[in-house]
């Protein structure tokens, strides 16, 4: 028998991080909502809990109505544009490889190009140093790239360059000097 369940995780003042799970699965199960900042000058209501207790019947009906909508939508939450962006932001905050793969000037994606796993990782470490990020261990980096090679159009090969492991369709970006005058000339 299939049992449906959900866990409510509520927290503040920090990002969403998985201790060990760096896969999309961890983030796919999250619905991240943000709240508005407290308006300057607004006073906290010390009697709010008493007011909510008086409205508990209405709050229950409101929750029941939401549950009925969820059931009619096959237990799928409707995600707002903001909630989707919150998820993307949380993924990038929790996994700097995503930002590295989006960055410019470090990698060149082109069919027929090749890079060894070692060189690929060293470019990532260089990007981390340039961006004040802490690099993940080489095994974790390569595992992520192999798991997501389709997303980036890469092909892992145990003998990509001679007997060295690596990836097809990517190489180190070539440095292109700026033509003409710069503000520093």
Secondary structure, DSSP 8 states (H G I E B T S, - for coil): ------------SS----SS--SHHHHHT----------TT----TTHHHHHHHTHHHHHHHHHHHHHHHHHTTT-----HHHHHHHHHHHHHH-HHHHHHH-SSSEEEEEEEEEEHHHHHHHHHHHHHHTT-----HHHHHHHHHHTHHHHT-EEEEEEETTEEEEEEEEE-------S--TT-
